[in-house]
Each structure stands twice: as structure tokens, then as C-alpha cells.
Amino acid sequence: MNKRLLYLLAIALFAAGCNGCKSNKSEEGQDITITPEAGTTYKAGDAVNISVKYPAEVKPDSVVYLMDDKRIGSVKDSSAVQLKTDTLVLGARVITAKVYQSGKSQDVTTNIVLLAAKAPEELAFTVEKVFPHDTSSYTEGLLYQDGVLYESDGGRVAEGSGQSSLRKVDLATGKVLKKVDIDPTIFAEGIAIVGDKIIQLTYTERKGFVYNKNTFALENTFTNNVGIEGWGLCFDGQKLYMDDKTNRIFFLDKDDYHQTGFIDVYDDKGPINQVNELEYIDGKLYANVYETDEIIVIDPKTGAVLQRAGMVSLYPNRNPGADYFNGIAYDKATGRIFVTGKKWDKLFQVKFTKR
């Protein structure tokens, strides 16, 4: 079943699940209903008119509307309240009407799904340079800083996928300059640099590692119960971004790694699942989409997919043993962008342009 069908099925189930709560009865048995219908989709910027209907016997003192428990307006009758969506984060939003009458209130709820305002802009790419890459690295995280690459290599010995490691790599030669092996039972994932520390996620082990960036000495571990799994990680100078194989990107505190918020990633048609390796570039999130040769560019405030780059032609005839496209690194000083894949023998310096 493709992602679009899964999305439509999920919306149908969501709507069906809310049909029972969309209509409510007063103590006198009077039906109160709310519009829009559960599961209705809108695009960012659309105005959403929300209203309730009730029998003539109902005489409300007021009707208060909330979105995700935040008040958005109130009226004294069945007239509509307009919800502006141009600055909202994308995804499913729960709308509740609280109908007050004779000192009591009744709640009636529905939900909408907010999509990106327009289709992502298509990007072209050119290859500016090609560098060697170590084929033993199952690339899960990739960074460039201080003139070298930092790479998280995933695997579990018992599964035959090798031993996870953290690496410091010479860009020009692909040679590993420094390496620390991880517990052979642990599958390492995304990495981010925060000051003089490297933060590394794990796949399913619900923990993270904190290393000294210079020595690779393990300084701390932490429990990571955010999301379904640990996948990609990056840092914008203020907070960490983490994904978990769904379309959700979590915000983490840079000091103690607890969750502080999230966005859901949508284009104009639906959610983009399996968001993977992340890089923060000029105020936007660049992400691999797992099992595809595609990079998407995401608005970190709303979750909207702003741009998309199809990378199939980057490396069509890959080395034997090469796996999925994964790994984006940014040289902030020069604006260079590097990409590679799991167990690839090449790393590419690329430039993106509008088509």
C-alpha cells in the first residue's frame, strides 16, 4: 500500500473515530453538531469557518471555540467563527466548541488537517566535486565542522550489519582520523554538534550519548523516550531537531535533551513519512527521505515542505554493497553541501538551484 493510500485511510479512520463526538446531546436530548466535518483538509492560508447547529429550543449564553485547547473565539449564537491558518503549524488539529447554557457547558468536537499551501518547488542539482567515502560506514549522521567530517556509522554485530561507530574523517581522502566503536548490541543513529560536544542518538535503545568533540571521550548518556525511534538529528544554534521515522520532527532542549515541541512534515497532498538524516542550512531543514533518492527542504516553523530535489541521477551505478541515499553535511563557512549514502564509496559536493 503506497503512502498516499495509507494517508487517506488514516484520515478516514480519524474522521470515523470522531463522528461519535462530532454531535452531542443536551440534557434535554437536543442534538448539537459542529462543522466542518471531521477530517476535512485545508491548505495553509485558507480561512476555516467553524460553527455549531442546534435546535431552536437551545438558547446558548455563549459558544466558545478552541483549537487544541487554545481559545480562538466566541459568539452568542450559531454564527461562524473564522480560523486563520496562514501561521499555523501543519497537520491534524482538534477543534472544540463549548456551548454554554444555564450555567452549564457541553462540548462538541471535530478535526481538520492542514496541508502546505502549495506544491514544493523543484530543485535541480549539480555535482561540483567527488570525494572518496569509506564503504564500511553505514551512514546515519553526517556533519562538517573544523575542516573535517564527523560521521555516525550504524550497525549491530549480532545482525551481521557491523559495529556502530563515531568517526572523524578527512574530507579529501575519506581516511578515518579518529574512531570510537559503540557497544556491539547498540545501533547508532543521527548526530549533532553542540558547542564542544557531539550528541549521538540510538535506533531502538532509547538512549543517547554525549561525547567530547575533540577527544571522542564519552562524557554522558541520557534516556531518550521521544518519538518511536531515534533517527536523524541536527542543531540550529538554539535547539536540536530529531525525527523518528514518521513525519514528525521533535524539538529537543540542547542541554538536557527533553522535548520542547514538534512539527509535522506535510506537502500540499499529505504527510511525508520516513524523514531521516537532517541538516540545518540557512534557516531551513534539509532532510533525506528514507528508501528514496530524494532530499526535501522543510520550514522549521510550520513543517511545510518548501522544496524537493530528486537525486536519482546523482549516483545511478553505485558500488557493490551500496545501500540507501543518506547523509547531508553543510560547510557554513563556504556554503558547500555534501551528500552520500550508506556504504557508498563516494561522497559528493553538490549545489542546488531552482529549476
N, C-alpha and C positions, 0 to 999 in steps of 0.2 A: 504494500500500500504506500503510495507516494505521500510526501509531506503535506501537499495541498489537501488530499483526501482526509488525512489524519486531522488537519486543522478544521475542516468542515465538520467532521464527525465530532470533534471536541466541542465546537460551538453549538452543534445540535444537542449534544448531551448537556452542556451548560444551560442552554435555554430550557430544555425539558426539565432539568432539575429545579429551575426557578419558576416554572409555570405554576407550581403549587403555592409559591409565596408571592406571585405577582398580584393575586387577588386576595382580599381579606374581607371578613365579615365583621360588621359592628356587633355589639351585644344584642341588638335587635334583629340580627340576621341580614343586615343590608350589605350588599356587595360593594366593595371599593376596589377599583382597578387603577393601574398606572401604565402610562405609555412613556417611552417607546417599548416595544416588545423585547423580551429578554433575548440577548444575542445579536441585536441589531448592530451592524457595523457602520462606522463613520470614519471619515478621514480628518486628520488634524487640520483645524481651521474651520471645519463645519460647525454650524450652530445646532445644538441639540435642544429641541423643545420638549420639556418634561411637564406632564400634567396628570392629575387624577380625575377619575369619574366616580360619581356616587349617586344614589337615588335622591330624589327630591326631599325625602324625609330627613336626610343627613344635613345638619346645619353646623358646619365647622366653624370654630372660633378662629382657627388658622391652620395652614398647611405648610410645614417646614420641610424643605428638601435638603438632603445631604448626599454627597458623593464620597464614598469610602470613609464615612463618619465625619466628614468635614462639611459644615453648613455652606450651601451655595445660594440660598434664597428662601423667601417665604411669601405667601399670599394668603388671602382670607376666603378664597373660593376655589373654583376649579380652573381658573385661568393658568396659563402655562408660565413656567419659569424657563428662561433660556440659559443654557450652559455653553460658555465659550470654551473651545478646545484648542486654540492655537498655541497655548503654552503648556498644555498638559503632557505628562509622560504617556507613552503609548501602552496599549494592552486592555485587558478586561477591567472595567470599573463598575462597582456596585452603586446603584442609586436607590436611595430610600426616601419615601415620603412619610412624614409623621403627621397624621390627621388628628388635630386636637378638637375635642368636643366635650362640653360639660366637665371640664377639668381632667379629662382622660385622653390618652392618645392611642392611636392604632398605627402600626407600621405596615407599609406595603412596599415591596422591593422589586427591582428589575436590574438588568445589567446591560451595558453596551461594550463594544470592542472598538477601540480607537486605533486606526491604522495610520501609516505615514501618509503625508499629504500628496505625495507624487511618487512616481516610479524612480528608483535610483538612477543617477546619472552614470552612464557607461564610461569607464576609463580605459584608455589604451596604455600599453607599457612598452618601453624599450630597454634592452639589456645594455648596460654601459660597461660592465666588466664581469668576468667569471673567475671565481677563486676555487681552490680545492676544498673539499669537505670530507671529514672522516666518516667513512661508511659504517663504522661501528656505533655511531651515535644515532639513536632513535629519538630525534629531536622533539622535545616537548616545550622547551622555552629557549629563547634566543635574545640576547642583548648585546649592544655595542657601547662601550664606555672606556675611557682612558686609552684609546688606541687599540683595544683588543675586544674579542668576542667573549661573552660568557654564555655557556650553554648548559641546559639541563637535559640529560640523556635518560630516557625511561626504560624500564625493563624489570622482570623478576626472574631470578635464576631458575626456580622450580618450573616455570612455564616455558623455559627454553628461549626467552627473549633477551637474555643477557642481564647484567647487573647495572642498576641505575647509578648515575654519577653526576657530579657537578664539575664543570670544566672551564678553564680559561684557555682560549685558543688564539693563536696567531692568525690574523685575517689573511695575510698574503700567502702563507704556506699551508694553512689548515692544521699545523702542528699543535698538539696539546701541550700547553706550557705548564699547566697545573691541573691536578685532578684529585678529587676525593670520591671514593666509592661509597655508595649508600648501603645500608643493611640489605642483603640479598633478597629478603622477603618483601621489601618495600618498592613500590613503583613510583618513581619521582615524576613530577609534572612541571607546571609553569614556574618561572622565576621573575623576581623584580629586584631592583637595587634601590634601597632607601638609605641615603647617607653612606656610611661605611659598612652597611650590612647587605647581604643577599638573602632574600626571603624565597623559600622553595616550598611549593605545595606537594602533596602526595595524592595519588589517584583515588584510592578507596580506603586508605588507612586512617582518615580523619585526623591527620596531624600535619604540622608544618615545621620546617627547620629554619633557623636563623644562623647564618654564617658570617664570620668576619670576611669582608670582601677581599682584603689583601692576603690573608693567610689561609683562608678557607677553613679556619678552626670553627667547629660547631659551638656556638655560644648559647643557644637556647632552642627549645622545642615548644610548640604550642598546640593545643587542641583546636581543630578546625571542623566545626559542625555546620558550617554554612553550605547550603546547597546540597545537591545529590552526590556529586563527586568533586574532586579537585581537578581542574583543567588548566586554563590559561590565567596569567597574572601580569599586571603592569602597574605603573605608578605615574601619576601626573604631577608630582611635587607636593601634593596635599593629601591625597588618599590613594589607596590601592583599588584596582578593579579586578574582580575574579569571576570566571564563568565556570559552569558545572555540567556541560553537555546539552543543556536545554537552550532556550532563547533568553535566559535571564543572565544579567551581569550584575554582580553584587558590589557594593562599596564597602571597603574594609578600612578600619582605623589603622593608620600607618605605624602606630606604636604597640597596640595590643591585639590588633587583627580581628576585633569583633565587628559584626555587621552594623553599618550605619545607614544603609539604604539600598536601593536597587533600581535598575531599569529593565524593561523587557524589549527585546530587539524585534522590530517589525519593519517590513517594507509596505508598499501600498496594497499588497494582496494578503498578507498574513505573517505569522511568526517565522523567524529564521532560526531554526534549531541547530544544535551542534556547533555553536560558536566556540572556537577553540583558541589557539595562541593569540595573544593580544599585544599590541604596541600602541603607545600614546604618541601621536605625531601632530604637532601644531593644533592642539585643541580638539582633536578627533581621535576616536578609537579605530585602529586598523585591526582586522581580525581574519584569521583563516576560518573557513567553514569545513569542518572535518569530513573526510571522504570526498572532497571536491577539490578542483583546481581553481579555487575562487577566493578572492580577498574582498571583504566588504568594509566600508568606511561608515562609522556609526556616530551619530550625535550623542555625546555622553550625557546630555541633559534630558533628552526625550526617549532615546532608544531607536530613533528613526534611522533606517539605512539610507544614507545620503548618496553614496556612490558604490559602484561594483566594478571589479576588474576580473574578467575571465582570463585565467593564466594557463590554459591548456597548451598553448604553443610554446610556453617557456622551456619545457624540457620533455618533449614527447617520447623520445627514445632513451629512457632512463637506464642507468646502470643495473645489472642484475642484483636483485635483493632490495632495490629501492622501494620505499613504501609511500605513504601519502604525503602530499604537499603540506608542510607545516614549518613555521618559523619566520618571524618578521623582526628585524632589528633596525634601529634608527640611529644614525650618527647626527646628533643635534648640531654639532659644530659646523658640519659641511652640508647637511641636508641629504646625505646619502641614505638609501634604503636598501637593506639586504634581505634576501629571502632564500629559503632552502626547503628541504624535506627530510623525512625520516629515512636515515641510512642512504641519503643521496651522496654521490661523490663530487657534487658541485654546489657552490653557493653563488648566487647571482646578485650583482648590484643592479638595481632597476630604477627607472624613472617613470612615474605615472603622469599622463596628460589626458585632457578631456578629448573625447572623440569628436 
